[in-house]
Amino acid sequence: MAGIPQIKIVFDRRKKASAVNPGTVEIEVSYNRERVRLSTGVAVLKQQWSGKEVVNHPQADHLNEQIRRVYDGIHEKMSSIASTKGEYDLSLLKKVKKTKLQGSSASFLDWLEERIDMRPVTESTRKQHKVMLNCLRDFGLIRFFSDLTPKNIRLWDDFIRKRVTAQASVHGYHKRLKPYIVEAIQFEKLESNPYDGMRIASNI
């Protein structure tokens, strides 16, 4: 057996983090020139990360615990693989990653509510995001990650237009949802953005 796997925490691998856009936190496992990365489900702004941990975030302790839990879980899994097979096999971790990507039946609305509560915004902004969430709940066709399709976004747009009287309000619902769609992709809960190539009509 050639050495042991190297396991490390990686922030913002895609170099997209800024003062307003979050970067994801991943666990990277390297062994015999193979490399597998798994999401921790954590994404924070550039100024909220230092060294190997979350800082200056209202839920820093909770997020760091979540990262550590994923890290320890992977370390334990690799140790278990070695003890039963006598060698490390990163293909098993790749299957775990694929399963996570295919787990699109998980509740998008529950995840969205959690992300809204964690988002570093003012309470007035948070209330606006909760209004968007409640609108999605009332709409009923977007409940799971697998429901996030261009067709359902169009139908939700129609639904919104029946509830509000100003185009600015319609645009606001979509504007508040879009950042969470991007986060879902970063967390590997979605493979594509249902808004890609879509133009929301300006008239009501």
Protein Blocks (a to p, Z undefined) as FASTA:
>chain_A
ZZjadddddehklopacfkbccdddddddeehiacdddehiacdfklgghjacehifklm
mmmmmmmmmmmmmmmmmmmmmmmnopacfklmmmmmmmmmmmmmbcfklmmmmmmmmpcc
dfklmmmmmmmmmmmmmnopambfklmcfklmmmmmmmmmmmpcbfklmmmmmmmmmmmm
mmmmmnopafbdfkgopacdfbZZ
